[in-house]
Amino acid sequence: MFKSSKQRILILAPHTDDGELGCGGAINKFIEEGHEVYYAAFSACEISVPKHLPSNILIEEVKKATDPIYQKISKVLPEIEWSVHAPYIHRINQLKKEKNAIILAHNYQTPEIYHGIADVAADSLALAIEASKTEANIIVMAGVHFMAETSKLMSPEKKVLLPDMAAGCSLSSSITGKDVRLLKEKYPGVPVVSYVNTSADVKAETDICCTSANAVKIVNSLGVKKVIFLPDDYLAKYVASQTDVEIIAWKGICIVHDQFNEKEIHDIRKNNPGIKIIAHPECPPDVIKASDFAGSTGGMIKYVKDNQPKKVMMVTECSMSDNIQVENPNVDFIKPCNMCPHMKKITLPKILDCLENETGEIIMDKETIEKARISVEKMAAIGR
């Protein structure tokens, strides 16, 4: 129904002699195309430990440790998939204790990450705040690059790791620090409000950051008649509709939310009488107008939890519906399948490798950290 052709794909294949699955080329191809790929051995209904994991991991030990997790998410994750994930989840959770590490996961991560290994699973604002408070020695960001950078800004003394350094963001890549400097020259004295979905380079040129959870509140807090708001054009339009402040916008978009349109929302409503449709502010304005509620990922979760609609559609990245369904079993979720190809680069095997070998460390110079951190701390201080 949606424009996106991205799908959830399950690949069954035999293990090769080195413990890998004998279909790596196909898996990589599907992932690069943005599909949500799960894979398992032919004997997948029985947990088997891949050969590259420590030999002392016992199958019964894995089963005992991970069964409570699976029971929680069994309605959204088939057993055939769990048999592949369980050994990784068990080993990652062991390593977290051994290394005093914490895993921060965004709401768009898949259920096995969100419910299986995350110490904190939340929206961007909550993750930034949590990064500033943690006493862990190592922070692993199960998210995208700008989120890992933000964690480093908030805890510069910590080792921050990202399982895949290529996990980017269409919004973050749409603007540079140089672009912001040129905007400030064109509009002297006008404060810059940057969405947290930006690089540290951009944050260093920013007066204050915001997330979709507090964008309107942040803009109004400045007490000015005009602001530069970047880089999300749709979020800027949403903020402009909620405030009297003039918004000078950048033309960035989220490649996930841009795929939704008004006709599709009306079709969903027509085919599902009584459904509540809740949208993320990164969606086009016509989609937000056609929806019953608009809010951040955290706001959307709260809406479902508080209102318990019989049927709901969350107009955002599709893994989030799986994650929230687990916590709201009485709600029927109509799930769009627009996936973020960047978020889906983060997988359990990559997280394990990252944590085990401490690879993918976020490195920034002291000057950038000091300048960029100010705008994020201001955002965190204002809160939701």
Buried (B, 14 or more C-beta within 10 A) or exposed (E): EBEBEBEBBBBBBEBEEEEBBEBEEBBEEBBEEBBBBBBBBEEBEEBBBBEEBEEEBEEEBBBEBBBEBBEBBBEBBBEBBBBBBBBBBBBBBBBBEEBEBBBBBBBBBBBBBBBBBBBBBBBBBBBBBBBBEBEBEBBBBBBBBBBBBBBBBBBBEBBBBBBBBEBBBBBBBBBBBEBBEEBBEEBEEBBBBBBBBBBBBBBBBBBBBBBBBBBBBBBBBBEEEBBBBBBBBBBBBBBBBBBEBEBBBBEBBBBBBBBBBBEBBEEBBEEBEEBBBBBBBBBBBEBBEBBBBBBBBBBBBBBBEEEEBEBBBBBBBBBBBBBBBBEBEEBBBBBBBBBBBBBBBBBBBBBBBBBBEBBBBBEBEEEBBEBBBBBBBBBBEBEE
